[in-house]
Amino acid sequence: MVKLKNVRKVYNKTTVIDEMDLEIDKGKFVVLIGPSGCGKTTTLKMINRLIEPTSGSIFIDGEEITKVNPVLLRRKIGYVIQQIGLFPNMTIAQNIEVVPRLLKWPSEKRKKRTRELLELVGMDPDEYINRYPSELSGGQQQRIGVLRALAVEPPLILMDEPFGALDPITRETLQDEVKKIQKKLNKTVVFVTHDMDEALKMADIIVIMKDGKIIQMDSPEELLANPANDFVAEFIGKHRLKTDTELQTVEDVMKPNVVTVLKSKGTAESISLMRQKNVDSLIVTDDNGRLEGVVTIDKIRELGKTGKDISGLVERGVPVVKTDAEAKTAFDMLITGRLGFVIAVDDEGRVKGIVTKTSMVKALADIVWKGNENG
């Protein structure tokens, strides 16, 4: 599907990509990861000719891309970045239909495709099709960015840290959705991230880079079990599979950066905070940081009233786990309850973070089970 052969990129005598050879098979989800400045984003941008290589060749479906008009090439490749770039003066439908319009698709075909795509990510077309980006949360805007990249059914999709600015809960949900879409539509995806949790969860193949070179290219399982050298072992660090270890606590595996709000916060203020933080929901606490529940943007839009606070919109009874509990406890709650997240609290009920269904937690569960078997 995609092949890089002896590709080099040099900026001002600095080699950014050094004689790279890379082959990506059709239908695979390939993640590029490595330290800052390793060349992963440069590699991605060379594939769609936003950057031209200094030397070497890049092929897509056997065709050398330098022989293809770059504008026409990019119309056949989906491209999603962290800064979504939705057009604020266009409706959601118009944003999704940008490339189909350029390709002169008939109106009915465009409308049908837009509705299909919105349904694919669980957004009711009748509710969202005529909204504007400013009326959506950060997670919803990112969904539209993904759908826009899928609009003309490109066989290849490039994604450059698309979820980096999102909160952990929304990020986890979008990761699941994109992976499901990729498998269902059999798309080839090249995905750049700096987050090893994300790489392990999303990838069929992980490409670890350093100083413009590929250090190891393997499946997540092989990478964890058999790192090629000390650099790879150190880079994957805490994710490395082990055969014997003490049980980790929830505090070790939780994500501490969560967005909280007081129940006295107004509905308009809450929506504004969600947009600012790119979240779909807020964890509600009292004045001492103790958990009250969760409020979602959908609940505010459905029942919220301007000038009123969110106290009556708080959903209580949300899943909770203590920070000093075994990590396996949170894992079991996520799996048996089919939950998207569990809120971690201390002994006083104060919110400290969330635990989500990442591959890190799954790897931890493997460790726990092995420990039980050995015992």
C-alpha positions in Angstrom: 0.0 0.0 0.0 2.7 2.5 1.1 6.4 2.1 0.6 9.3 4.4 1.5 12.6 3.5 -0.2 15.9 5.0 0.9 14.1 8.2 1.9 16.2 11.1 3.3 15.1 14.5 4.4 17.7 17.2 5.2 17.0 20.7 6.6 19.9 23.2 6.6 22.5 20.3 6.7 20.6 18.6 9.5 19.4 15.1 8.6 15.8 14.6 9.8 15.0 11.3 8.0 18.0 9.1 7.4 17.7 6.5 4.6 14.3 5.2 5.7 12.9 2.0 4.3 9.3 1.4 5.4 6.5 -0.8 4.0 2.9 -0.6 5.2 0.4 -3.3 4.1 -3.1 -2.5 3.0 -5.7 -2.4 5.9 -3.1 -2.1 8.6 -3.1 0.5 11.4 0.5 1.6 11.7 1.7 4.0 14.5 4.8 6.1 14.3 6.2 7.0 17.7 9.5 8.2 19.2 11.1 11.2 21.0 10.4 14.7 19.9 12.3 15.5 16.8 12.7 11.9 15.7 11.0 12.6 12.3 7.6 11.0 12.7 5.6 14.0 11.6 8.0 14.7 8.8 7.5 11.1 7.6 3.8 11.5 7.6 3.9 14.8 5.7 6.2 13.4 3.0 3.6 10.7 2.3 1.0 13.3 1.1 3.7 15.7 -0.2 3.2 18.5 2.3 7.0 18.0 2.5 9.2 16.7 -0.3 12.0 14.3 0.5 15.6 15.3 -0.3 16.2 11.9 -1.9 14.6 8.5 -2.2 11.2 7.4 -3.4 7.7 7.0 -1.9 5.1 4.8 -3.5 1.3 4.5 -2.9 -0.3 1.4 -4.5 2.9 1.0 -6.6 2.8 4.5 -8.0 5.6 6.9 -7.2 3.9 10.0 -5.7 6.2 12.5 -7.3 4.5 11.6 -10.6 1.1 12.5 -9.2 -0.2 16.1 -9.0 0.1 16.9 -5.2 -3.4 18.4 -5.1 -5.0 15.4 -6.7 -2.9 13.1 -4.5 -4.1 14.8 -1.3 -7.8 14.5 -2.4 -7.3 10.7 -2.3 -5.7 10.7 1.2 -7.6 11.5 4.4 -5.7 13.8 6.7 -6.5 14.4 10.3 -4.5 16.7 12.7 -4.9 17.9 16.3 -5.9 21.4 15.1 -9.0 20.2 13.4 -9.5 23.2 11.2 -13.2 23.1 10.7 -14.6 26.1 8.9 -16.5 28.1 11.5 -18.9 29.7 9.0 -19.9 26.4 7.5 -22.4 23.9 8.9 -21.3 20.4 9.9 -22.7 19.0 6.6 -20.8 21.7 4.6 -17.5 20.9 6.5 -17.8 17.1 5.8 -18.6 17.8 2.1 -15.6 20.0 1.3 -13.7 17.4 -0.7 -16.8 15.8 -2.3 -17.7 19.3 -3.6 -14.2 19.8 -5.0 -14.6 16.4 -6.8 -18.0 17.6 -8.1 -20.1 14.9 -6.4 -23.8 15.4 -7.1 -25.8 17.0 -4.3 -27.8 13.9 -3.4 -24.6 11.7 -3.2 -23.0 14.2 -0.9 -26.0 14.4 1.4 -26.3 10.6 1.6 -22.6 10.2 2.4 -22.8 12.8 5.1 -25.7 11.1 6.8 -23.9 7.7 6.6 -20.8 9.1 8.2 -22.6 10.9 11.1 -24.5 7.7 11.8 -21.2 5.8 11.8 -20.0 7.8 14.9 -23.4 7.8 16.7 -24.3 11.5 15.8 -27.9 11.8 14.7 -27.9 13.5 11.3 -31.2 15.3 11.9 -29.8 16.8 15.1 -26.2 17.7 14.0 -26.2 18.3 10.2 -27.2 22.0 10.3 -25.2 22.9 13.4 -22.0 24.9 13.3 -18.7 23.9 14.9 -19.1 26.4 17.7 -22.1 24.5 18.8 -20.1 21.2 19.3 -17.8 20.1 22.1 -14.2 19.4 21.4 -14.7 15.7 21.1 -17.6 16.2 18.6 -15.5 18.6 16.5 -12.8 16.0 16.3 -15.3 13.4 15.2 -16.3 15.7 12.3 -12.6 16.2 11.5 -12.3 12.4 11.2 -15.5 12.1 9.1 -14.3 14.8 6.7 -11.1 12.8 6.1 -13.4 9.7 5.3 -15.8 11.6 3.1 -14.5 10.4 -0.3 -13.7 6.9 1.0 -9.9 7.3 0.7 -8.0 4.0 1.0 -5.3 5.8 3.0 -5.7 8.0 6.1 -2.9 10.0 7.8 -3.5 11.1 11.4 -1.1 13.4 13.3 -1.7 13.3 17.0 -5.5 13.8 16.4 -6.5 13.3 20.0 -3.7 15.0 21.8 -5.7 18.0 23.0 -8.7 16.0 24.3 -9.5 14.9 27.9 -8.8 11.3 28.8 -12.5 10.2 28.6 -13.2 11.7 25.2 -9.9 10.6 23.9 -10.5 7.0 25.0 -14.0 7.0 23.3 -12.6 8.4 20.0 -9.7 5.9 20.0 -12.3 3.1 20.2 -14.4 4.7 17.4 -11.6 5.3 15.0 -10.2 1.7 15.5 -13.7 0.3 14.9 -14.2 2.4 11.8 -10.7 1.4 10.5 -11.5 -2.3 10.9 -15.0 -2.0 9.4 -14.0 0.0 6.4 -10.6 -1.8 6.0 -8.7 1.5 5.8 -4.9 1.8 5.9 -4.0 4.2 8.7 -0.6 5.9 9.4 -0.9 7.5 12.9 1.6 9.7 14.7 1.5 9.9 18.5 3.9 10.6 21.4 1.7 8.5 23.8 2.7 4.9 24.2 -0.7 4.0 25.8 -2.3 5.2 22.6 0.2 3.4 20.4 -0.3 0.1 22.2 -4.1 0.4 22.1 -4.5 1.4 18.4 -1.7 -0.2 16.4 -1.4 -3.4 14.4 2.2 -2.4 13.9 4.3 0.1 16.0 7.3 1.9 14.4 9.7 3.3 17.0 11.9 6.0 15.6 15.0 7.9 16.8 17.1 10.4 15.1 15.3 9.9 11.7 15.8 6.1 11.8 13.5 3.2 12.5 14.8 1.4 15.6 12.1 -1.3 15.8 9.0 -2.2 13.8 6.8 -4.8 15.4 3.4 -5.8 16.7 2.6 -4.3 20.2 2.9 -7.8 21.7 6.3 -8.5 20.2 7.5 -5.0 21.1 6.6 -5.4 24.7 8.0 -8.9 25.0 11.2 -8.4 23.0 12.4 -4.8 22.7 15.3 -4.6 20.1 17.7 -2.7 22.4 18.1 -0.7 25.6 16.6 2.4 23.9 13.4 0.6 23.0 13.2 -1.0 26.4 13.6 2.3 28.2 11.2 4.1 25.8 8.3 1.7 26.4 9.3 1.7 30.1 6.4 1.0 32.4 4.5 -0.8 29.6 7.1 -3.6 29.4 5.5 -7.0 30.1 6.9 -8.7 33.1 6.5 -12.2 34.5 6.7 -11.2 38.2 5.9 -8.0 39.9 4.0 -6.6 42.9 0.4 -5.7 42.2 0.1 -2.0 41.1 -2.5 0.3 42.7 -5.1 2.4 41.0 -3.0 5.4 41.6 -0.2 3.9 39.5 -2.5 3.4 36.4 -5.0 6.3 36.7 -4.8 9.4 34.5 -4.7 12.4 36.9 -5.6 15.2 34.5 -9.4 15.5 34.7 -11.6 18.5 34.3 -13.8 19.1 37.4 -16.4 21.7 38.2 -18.5 22.8 41.1 -22.3 22.0 41.0 -22.9 25.8 41.5 -21.4 26.5 38.1 -23.9 27.9 35.6 -25.0 25.9 32.5 -23.5 28.5 30.1 -20.2 28.5 32.0 -20.1 24.8 32.0 -20.5 24.6 28.2 -17.9 27.2 27.8 -15.5 25.2 30.0 -16.2 22.1 28.0 -15.3 23.9 24.7 -12.2 25.4 26.3 -11.0 22.0 27.6 -12.2 20.0 24.6 -14.4 17.7 26.7 -17.8 16.1 26.5 -18.4 15.9 30.2 -17.3 17.4 33.5 -16.7 15.7 36.8 -18.7 17.6 39.5 -17.2 18.0 43.0 -18.1 19.9 46.1 -16.1 22.8 47.5 -13.6 20.3 49.0 -13.0 18.4 45.8 -15.3 15.5 46.8 -17.1 13.7 44.1 -20.7 14.6 43.4 -21.2 13.0 40.0 -20.9 13.8 36.3 -22.6 16.3 34.0 -22.6 15.8 30.2 -23.0 18.3 27.4 -26.0 16.4 26.1 -27.8 16.6 29.5 -27.2 20.3 29.6 -28.5 20.9 26.1 -31.5 18.7 26.8 -32.6 20.0 30.2 -30.3 23.0 31.1 -31.7 26.5 31.4 -29.8 29.7 30.9 -29.1 31.5 34.1 -29.4 28.2 36.2 -26.7 26.1 37.7 -26.0 22.5 36.9 -26.9 21.0 40.3 -30.1 19.5 39.0 -28.3 17.9 36.0 -25.7 16.0 37.8 -25.7 12.2 37.1 -24.9 10.4 40.4 -24.0 6.8 41.0 -21.0 7.0 38.7 -18.4 4.2 39.0 -15.8 4.9 41.7 -12.6 3.2 42.9 -10.2 4.1 45.7 -6.7 5.2 44.6 -5.0 2.7 46.9 -7.1 -0.3 45.6 -5.4 -2.9 43.4 -5.3 -1.9 39.7 -7.0 -5.2 38.9 -10.1 -3.9 40.9 -10.5 -1.1 38.4 -9.8 -3.3 35.5 -12.5 -5.8 36.6 -15.0 -2.9 37.0 -14.3 -1.6 33.5 -14.7 -5.0 31.9 -17.6 -6.5 33.8 -19.5 -3.3 33.8 -18.7 -2.4 30.2 -17.7 1.1 31.4 -15.8 3.7 29.6 -14.1 5.0 32.7 -13.9 4.7 36.5 -13.3 7.8 38.7 -10.5 7.4 41.2 -11.0 9.0 44.7 -9.0 9.1 47.9 -10.3 8.0 51.3 -12.1 11.3 51.7 -13.9 10.9 48.4 -11.8 13.6 46.7 -11.4 13.2 42.9 -7.8 12.3 42.0 -8.1 10.9 38.5 -9.8 8.4 36.2 -8.9 4.9 35.0 -9.8 4.0 31.4 -9.6 0.8 29.2 -6.1 1.3 27.9 -3.8 -1.4 26.9 -1.6 -0.5 29.9 -4.4 -1.7 32.1 -4.9 -4.8 30.0 -1.2 -5.6 30.3 -1.4 -5.1 34.0 -4.3 -7.6 34.2 -2.1 -10.1 32.4 0.5 -9.6 35.1 -2.0 -10.0 37.9 -3.4 -13.2 36.4 0.1 -14.7 35.9 0.9 -13.8 39.5 -2.3 -15.7 40.6 -1.4 -18.7 38.6 2.1 -18.8 40.0 0.7 -18.5 43.5 
